[in-house]
Amino acid sequence: MSDLSCIQNVKQVHTDPYPYVCVEGALPEARYKELCDTFPMELVTSTTPHDNGICYRYKMKECEQTAPPAIWQDFFAYHTSPEYFRACIELFAPSIESAYGVDFLHNLSTGTVTPRDVDNTGQYVADCQFVVHEPVDQTGTSRTPHVDNPVEIYAGLLYMRQPGDTAQGGNFTVHRTTGEITEVNKSLGRQVDDSLHVPYYEVPYEANNFCMFLNVKDSVHGVTPRIEPTMRRRSINIIGEFNGNGKMWKVKEIKS
C-alpha cells in the first residue's frame, strides 16, 4: 500500500449506524506536511466556484491537464487507481456482502477501474478532487444532512485544515436514521427531511483527519456550521462509482 494512502492507518470499520471509517493522523506526518505545503490554492481558486460562489472543486480531469506539484500528481493517481479502489472494497467487504450478496461483492472486487473523465472505459470509475470552501459564517453550512448520488459506491474526505485557522465547526457528521427514507430532494443535493435522522458522530475538522463511508441508502451525513471563520476550508474528496450501470440504492428523487 502506498505511503500516500488515506486508509493505511485505518484500524476499524464501524457498522453502526452504517459502514464508515475514521482515522486521526491518516498520513505519515512528513508526507502530510509535504502535501499541505504544496497545496495548490491559487490553481484551485482560479476556477469558477460552485454553490453560489463559496466552493471550488478541482478534479482528476483538471489535474491531468495542468500538472499540480509532483506529490499531488502521485496522490491523485493512487487514489483513482484499481489498487486503491479494491482496498476500499476490501475494507467494506463484510458489509457489502451482507447487504448486497456475494456476486455483487465479487463484481466490485474484480471489475476494471479507471479515472473518471480521464479514461471512462472502466466498469467502475474513481475520482479525486481538491475542495476549497470560502469562509461561511454560523448562519450557514457547507452541506445540510443528505445522501450522495446512488451511483457512488464509497466517498472519502481528507481534512487539510490550514495552520492558524481558529474557527470552530466544519466537522463531518454521521447521522442515524429514525425512519425510512422514501424520497430525497435532488434539487437540494439529495437533502433528507430533518424528521428522519439525528446526529450520531462527528469527525472534527482537523488537519490529517480522514473519514470514508459506504454509500448505502441510510448513509446520511453533513457538515456542521463554521463559527467565525476567517480562512478557507480545505479538503480532498475521494470517490468510487459505477460507470453507467448500477446503483447502491433506489428511492424516489424529487425536484423542488
Residue pairs with C-beta under 8 A, 6 or more apart in sequence:
1 7
1 8
1 83
1 87
2 8
2 74
2 78
2 83
2 84
3 27
3 28
3 31
4 27
4 31
4 71
4 74
4 75
4 78
4 79
5 78
5 79
5 84
5 87
6 26
6 27
6 79
6 156
6 158
6 210
6 212
6 236
6 238
7 21
7 23
7 26
7 84
7 87
7 88
7 91
7 156
7 210
7 212
8 26
8 27
9 23
9 25
9 26
9 27
10 21
10 23
10 91
11 23
12 21
13 19
13 20
13 21
13 91
13 92
13 94
13 95
14 20
14 21
14 22
15 95
17 174
17 175
17 176
17 177
17 200
17 218
18 174
18 213
18 214
18 216
18 218
18 219
19 92
19 95
19 213
19 214
19 216
20 174
20 211
20 212
20 213
20 214
20 219
21 91
21 210
21 211
21 212
21 213
22 201
22 203
22 209
22 210
22 211
22 212
23 209
23 210
23 211
24 206
24 208
24 209
25 208
26 32
26 158
26 208
26 209
26 210
27 35
27 158
27 208
27 210
29 208
31 71
32 207
32 208
34 71
35 71
35 72
35 75
35 160
36 160
36 207
38 68
38 69
38 71
38 72
39 130
39 160
39 234
40 58
40 68
40 69
40 72
40 130
41 132
41 232
41 234
43 58
43 66
43 68
44 56
44 58
44 130
44 132
45 56
45 132
45 232
47 56
47 57
47 58
47 62
49 55
49 56
49 134
50 56
50 57
53 134
54 133
54 134
54 136
54 142
55 131
55 132
55 133
55 134
55 142
56 130
56 131
56 132
56 133
57 129
57 130
57 131
57 237
58 129
58 130
59 116
59 117
59 127
59 128
59 129
60 76
60 80
60 115
60 116
60 117
60 118
60 126
60 127
60 128
60 129
61 115
61 116
61 117
61 118
63 72
63 73
63 76
63 128
64 115
64 118
67 73
68 76
75 128
75 236
76 128
77 115
78 84
79 126
79 128
79 238
80 114
80 115
80 116
80 118
80 126
80 127
80 128
81 113
81 126
82 112
82 113
84 126
85 113
85 124
85 126
85 240
86 109
86 113
88 153
88 154
88 156
88 212
88 240
89 96
89 105
89 108
89 109
89 153
89 154
89 240
90 109
92 154
92 214
93 105
93 109
95 214
95 216
96 104
96 105
96 108
96 214
97 104
97 105
99 216
107 123
108 124
108 153
111 122
111 123
111 124
112 121
112 122
112 123
112 124
113 122
113 123
113 124
113 125
113 126
113 240
114 120
114 121
114 122
114 124
114 125
114 126
114 243
115 125
115 126
115 127
116 125
116 126
116 127
116 241
116 243
117 125
117 127
120 243
122 243
123 242
123 243
124 153
124 240
124 241
124 242
124 243
125 240
125 241
125 243
126 238
126 239
126 240
126 241
127 237
127 238
127 239
127 241
128 236
128 237
128 238
128 239
129 236
129 237
129 238
130 234
130 236
131 234
131 235
131 236
131 237
132 232
132 233
132 234
133 142
133 232
133 233
134 232
135 167
135 226
135 229
135 230
135 231
135 232
135 233
136 142
136 225
136 226
136 229
137 225
137 226
137 227
137 228
137 229
138 169
138 225
138 226
138 227
138 228
139 225
140 225
141 222
141 223
141 224
141 225
141 226
142 170
142 223
142 226
142 233
143 189
143 221
143 222
143 223
144 188
144 189
144 191
144 222
145 173
145 175
145 191
145 192
145 194
145 197
145 220
145 221
145 222
146 184
146 188
146 189
146 190
146 191
146 192
146 220
146 221
146 222
147 181
147 184
147 190
147 192
147 215
147 217
147 218
147 219
147 220
147 221
147 249
148 155
148 190
148 215
148 219
149 190
149 215
149 241
150 215
150 247
150 248
150 249
150 250
151 241
151 242
151 246
151 247
151 248
152 215
152 239
152 240
152 241
152 248
153 214
153 215
153 239
153 240
153 241
153 242
153 248
154 212
154 213
154 214
154 215
154 239
154 240
155 212
155 213
155 215
155 237
155 238
155 239
156 210
156 211
156 212
156 237
156 238
156 239
157 172
157 203
157 210
157 211
157 212
157 235
157 236
157 237
157 238
158 208
158 209
158 210
158 235
158 236
158 238
159 172
159 203
159 205
159 206
159 207
159 208
159 209
159 210
159 234
159 235
160 207
160 208
160 234
160 235
160 236
161 205
161 206
161 207
161 233
161 234
162 231
162 232
162 234
163 207
164 231
165 229
165 230
165 231
165 233
166 228
166 230
167 226
167 227
167 228
167 229
167 230
167 231
168 226
168 227
168 228
169 205
169 224
169 225
169 226
169 227
169 229
170 205
170 223
170 224
170 225
170 226
170 229
170 233
171 202
171 203
171 204
171 205
171 223
171 224
172 202
172 203
172 205
172 211
172 221
172 222
172 223
173 199
173 200
173 201
173 202
173 203
173 221
173 222
173 223
173 224
174 199
174 200
174 201
174 202
174 203
174 213
174 220
174 221
175 197
175 198
175 199
175 200
175 220
175 221
175 222
176 197
176 198
176 199
176 200
176 220
177 196
177 197
177 218
177 220
178 195
178 196
178 197
178 198
179 195
179 196
180 196
181 192
181 196
181 217
181 218
181 220
181 251
182 251
182 252
183 251
183 252
183 253
183 254
184 190
184 191
184 192
184 251
184 252
184 253
184 254
185 191
185 253
185 254
185 255
185 256
186 253
186 254
186 255
187 254
187 255
187 256
188 256
190 253
192 220
196 220
197 220
202 224
203 209
203 211
205 226
205 233
212 238
213 219
213 221
214 248
215 248
215 249
216 248
216 249
217 248
217 249
217 251
226 233
